[in-house]
Amino acid sequence: MNKQFLHLIGLFAFLFFTSCEKDSTTTNSPTNSGFSGKGGSLAKFTIVNQYLYTIDGEYLSTFDISNSSNPILKSKQKINFDIEALFPFKNKLFIASNSAMYIFSLNNPESPTMESNIGHFTGCDPIVANDLYAFLTVHGGTRCGSTINELQVYSIKNLFYPQLLTRVPMINPFGLGLQNNTLFVCDNGVGIKVFDVSNPSEPKSLSIITGENFVDVIPMGNYMICMLSDGVAFYDISNRNNIQKLSVIKN
């Protein structure tokens, strides 16, 4: 896999959705004025209003980018040694590690404050969330140090005490994306599993998108960008019961 190609595609997707969100309201838009980037569940950086948040394996760093030609580091804090991904939702940052999920408040955007964390089986874990629930996948492998492969759903109604609601067995899950009550989960070797999560305690399987080796997904409006092991694919998801492939770019 050409990592440089995928990084460029990821950056394109991030910038594309950022530009779209300047003129529209989305489910993970910040509550203050400004804009946010729409990244995937494997993202290592995100933008919320005038701040850029990045992770590098151990640290969460915050940059003020109100002057794009002169980014200013505002804070850097150590979280853990195995940070995997971060996902913004309103005034929260959800950060996933190999062994835990962390929830940070952005009430002070220059120095995010950890509100809670919850441990899980050791394994790599992308994450997405909405107002009430967080969805993450735990997958095993040599680097991840686990043989557990599953989708986990948490209630975050009380952010200080997240509660595990259910586990759904998977083959080898990677990235995932959430749009309204539809959850898309990349299950390596199987495809993208599409779930109705109207009742998050009992995700209902709707279909499986096959034909590619999917790594991560970014659903947005009527469309979805899918990161592949060897490129990127675009889908029309306006009808979740009849998802259509639009195009594929191979590297």
C-alpha positions as CSV (number, residue, x, y, z in Angstrom):
1,M,0.0,0.0,0.0
2,N,1.3,3.5,-0.9
3,K,1.0,5.3,2.4
4,Q,1.8,8.7,0.9
5,F,-1.1,8.2,-1.5
6,L,-3.5,7.4,1.3
7,H,-2.3,10.3,3.4
8,L,-3.0,12.6,0.4
9,I,-6.5,11.1,0.0
10,G,-7.1,11.5,3.7
11,L,-6.0,15.1,3.6
12,F,-8.2,15.7,0.5
13,A,-11.2,14.3,2.3
14,F,-10.5,16.3,5.5
15,L,-10.2,19.6,3.5
16,F,-13.2,18.8,1.3
17,F,-15.5,18.2,4.2
18,T,-14.0,21.2,6.1
19,S,-14.9,23.5,3.2
20,C,-18.4,22.1,3.1
21,E,-19.0,22.5,6.8
22,K,-18.2,26.2,6.6
23,D,-21.6,26.7,5.0
24,S,-23.6,24.0,6.7
25,T,-24.4,22.4,10.1
26,T,-23.3,18.9,10.7
27,T,-23.6,16.4,13.5
28,N,-20.1,16.9,14.8
29,S,-20.0,20.7,14.3
30,P,-18.7,22.7,17.3
31,T,-21.1,24.7,19.3
32,N,-19.1,27.9,18.9
33,S,-18.5,29.9,15.7
34,G,-15.9,28.6,13.3
35,F,-15.5,25.4,11.5
36,S,-14.5,21.8,12.0
37,G,-12.9,19.1,9.9
38,K,-14.7,15.8,9.1
39,G,-12.1,13.1,9.5
40,G,-12.3,9.3,9.7
41,S,-12.3,7.2,12.8
42,L,-8.5,6.6,12.4
43,A,-7.7,10.3,12.3
44,K,-4.6,11.5,14.1
45,F,-5.6,15.2,13.9
46,T,-8.8,17.3,13.8
47,I,-9.8,20.9,13.7
48,V,-12.5,22.4,15.9
49,N,-13.1,26.1,15.4
50,Q,-9.7,27.8,15.5
51,Y,-7.8,25.0,17.1
52,L,-5.9,22.0,15.7
53,Y,-5.7,18.9,17.9
54,T,-3.1,16.3,17.2
55,I,-2.0,13.0,18.7
56,D,1.4,11.3,18.3
57,G,1.2,8.1,20.3
58,E,1.5,9.6,23.8
59,Y,0.6,13.2,23.7
60,L,-2.4,15.4,22.8
61,S,-1.2,18.7,21.4
62,T,-3.3,21.8,20.9
63,F,-2.5,24.5,18.3
64,D,-4.1,27.9,17.8
65,I,-4.5,28.2,14.0
66,S,-6.5,31.5,13.9
67,N,-3.5,32.8,12.0
68,S,-2.8,30.0,9.6
69,S,0.6,31.3,8.7
70,N,1.7,31.2,12.4
71,P,0.3,28.2,14.3
72,I,0.9,28.5,18.0
73,L,1.3,25.5,20.4
74,K,-1.0,26.2,23.3
75,S,-0.7,23.0,25.3
76,K,0.7,19.5,25.2
77,Q,-0.3,16.8,27.6
78,K,0.6,13.2,28.0
79,I,-2.4,10.8,27.9
80,N,-1.0,7.3,27.5
81,F,1.7,5.5,25.5
82,D,-0.7,3.9,23.0
83,I,-3.0,6.6,21.6
84,E,-4.6,5.5,18.4
85,A,-7.1,8.0,17.1
86,L,-9.3,11.0,18.0
87,F,-12.8,12.0,17.1
88,P,-14.5,15.4,17.8
89,F,-18.1,15.8,18.6
90,K,-19.5,19.2,19.6
91,N,-17.4,20.3,22.6
92,K,-15.9,16.9,23.2
93,L,-12.8,15.0,22.0
94,F,-13.1,11.2,22.1
95,I,-9.6,9.7,22.1
96,A,-8.9,6.0,21.6
97,S,-5.9,4.0,22.8
98,N,-5.0,0.3,22.6
99,S,-6.5,-0.2,26.1
100,A,-9.0,2.6,26.8
101,M,-11.4,5.3,25.6
102,Y,-10.8,8.8,26.9
103,I,-13.4,11.7,26.8
104,F,-12.0,15.3,26.9
105,S,-14.0,18.5,27.4
106,L,-13.2,21.4,25.1
107,N,-14.8,24.0,27.4
108,N,-11.3,25.4,27.6
109,P,-10.2,24.7,23.9
110,E,-6.6,25.7,24.5
111,S,-6.2,23.0,27.2
112,P,-8.7,20.1,26.9
113,T,-9.6,18.5,30.2
114,M,-10.1,14.8,30.6
115,E,-13.6,14.0,32.0
116,S,-13.5,10.2,32.0
117,N,-11.9,7.1,30.7
118,I,-12.9,3.5,30.5
119,G,-10.6,0.5,29.9
120,H,-11.3,-2.4,27.5
121,F,-9.6,-5.4,26.1
122,T,-6.2,-4.6,24.8
123,G,-6.4,-4.0,21.0
124,C,-6.4,-1.2,18.4
125,D,-9.6,0.8,18.5
126,P,-11.0,3.5,16.2
127,I,-13.9,5.4,17.6
128,V,-17.0,7.6,16.6
129,A,-19.7,9.1,18.8
130,N,-22.8,11.2,19.0
131,D,-24.6,12.9,21.9
132,L,-25.5,9.8,23.8
133,Y,-23.4,6.9,22.5
134,A,-19.9,6.0,21.5
135,F,-19.0,3.2,19.1
136,L,-15.6,1.7,18.9
137,T,-14.0,-1.4,17.3
138,V,-11.3,-3.5,19.0
139,H,-9.2,-5.6,16.8
140,G,-6.3,-7.9,17.4
141,G,-3.1,-8.5,15.5
142,T,0.7,-8.5,16.1
143,R,1.0,-4.8,16.8
144,C,-2.3,-4.5,18.8
145,G,-1.5,-7.3,21.2
146,S,-4.9,-9.0,21.3
147,T,-7.0,-11.6,19.7
148,I,-10.3,-9.8,20.5
149,N,-12.3,-8.6,17.5
150,E,-15.5,-6.8,18.2
151,L,-17.7,-3.7,18.0
152,Q,-18.4,-2.2,21.4
153,V,-21.2,0.3,22.1
154,Y,-21.1,2.6,25.2
155,S,-23.7,4.9,26.7
156,I,-22.2,8.3,27.4
157,K,-25.3,9.9,28.8
158,N,-23.2,10.3,31.9
159,L,-19.8,11.3,30.5
160,F,-18.1,10.7,33.9
161,Y,-19.4,7.1,34.0
162,P,-19.6,5.6,30.4
163,Q,-21.4,2.2,30.4
164,L,-20.8,-0.7,28.1
165,L,-24.1,-1.6,26.4
166,T,-23.2,-4.4,24.1
167,R,-20.5,-6.2,22.1
168,V,-20.9,-7.4,18.6
169,P,-18.4,-10.1,17.3
170,M,-16.4,-9.2,14.2
171,I,-13.7,-10.9,12.1
172,N,-11.1,-8.1,12.2
173,P,-12.7,-4.7,12.4
174,F,-11.0,-1.4,11.5
175,G,-12.5,2.0,10.9
176,L,-16.1,2.9,11.3
177,G,-18.4,5.8,10.6
178,L,-21.7,7.0,12.0
179,Q,-24.5,9.0,10.3
180,N,-27.7,9.5,12.2
181,N,-28.9,6.0,13.1
182,T,-26.7,4.2,10.5
183,L,-23.3,2.8,11.5
184,F,-20.7,1.6,9.0
185,V,-18.0,-0.8,10.2
186,C,-15.0,-1.9,8.1
187,D,-14.5,-5.6,8.9
188,N,-11.3,-6.7,7.2
189,G,-11.8,-9.6,4.8
190,V,-15.6,-9.2,4.9
191,G,-16.6,-5.7,3.8
192,I,-18.4,-2.8,5.3
193,K,-21.0,-4.0,7.7
194,V,-24.0,-1.6,7.8
195,F,-26.0,-1.5,11.0
196,D,-29.2,0.3,12.1
197,V,-28.4,1.6,15.6
198,S,-31.7,3.2,16.4
199,N,-31.5,0.9,19.4
200,P,-27.8,1.1,20.2
201,S,-28.1,-1.8,22.7
202,E,-29.1,-4.1,19.8
203,P,-27.4,-3.0,16.5
204,K,-29.4,-4.5,13.6
205,S,-27.5,-5.7,10.6
206,L,-28.8,-4.2,7.4
207,S,-26.3,-5.3,4.7
208,I,-22.6,-5.8,3.9
209,I,-20.8,-3.7,1.2
210,T,-18.2,-6.0,-0.5
211,G,-15.8,-5.8,-3.4
212,E,-12.9,-3.9,-1.7
213,N,-10.5,-4.2,1.2
214,F,-11.9,-1.3,3.4
215,V,-9.8,0.4,6.0
216,D,-11.9,3.4,7.1
217,V,-15.0,5.3,6.1
218,I,-16.2,9.0,6.2
219,P,-20.0,9.3,5.7
220,M,-21.2,12.8,5.0
221,G,-24.7,13.7,3.8
222,N,-25.5,11.5,0.8
223,Y,-22.0,10.3,0.2
224,M,-19.3,8.2,1.8
225,I,-15.6,8.2,1.2
226,C,-14.0,4.8,1.9
227,M,-10.3,4.4,2.5
228,L,-9.0,1.2,0.9
229,S,-5.8,-0.7,1.5
230,D,-5.0,0.2,-2.1
231,G,-6.8,3.4,-2.8
232,V,-10.1,5.1,-2.2
233,A,-13.8,4.5,-3.1
234,F,-16.8,6.8,-3.2
235,Y,-20.4,5.6,-2.5
236,D,-23.9,7.1,-2.7
237,I,-25.5,6.3,0.7
238,S,-28.7,8.5,0.2
239,N,-30.7,5.2,0.5
240,R,-29.0,3.0,3.1
241,N,-31.0,0.0,1.7
242,N,-29.5,0.5,-1.7
243,I,-26.0,1.8,-1.4
244,Q,-24.3,2.5,-4.7
245,K,-20.6,2.6,-5.6
246,L,-19.8,5.7,-7.6
247,S,-16.1,5.4,-8.4
248,V,-12.8,3.9,-7.2
249,I,-9.3,5.3,-7.4
250,K,-6.4,2.8,-7.1
251,N,-2.9,3.8,-6.2
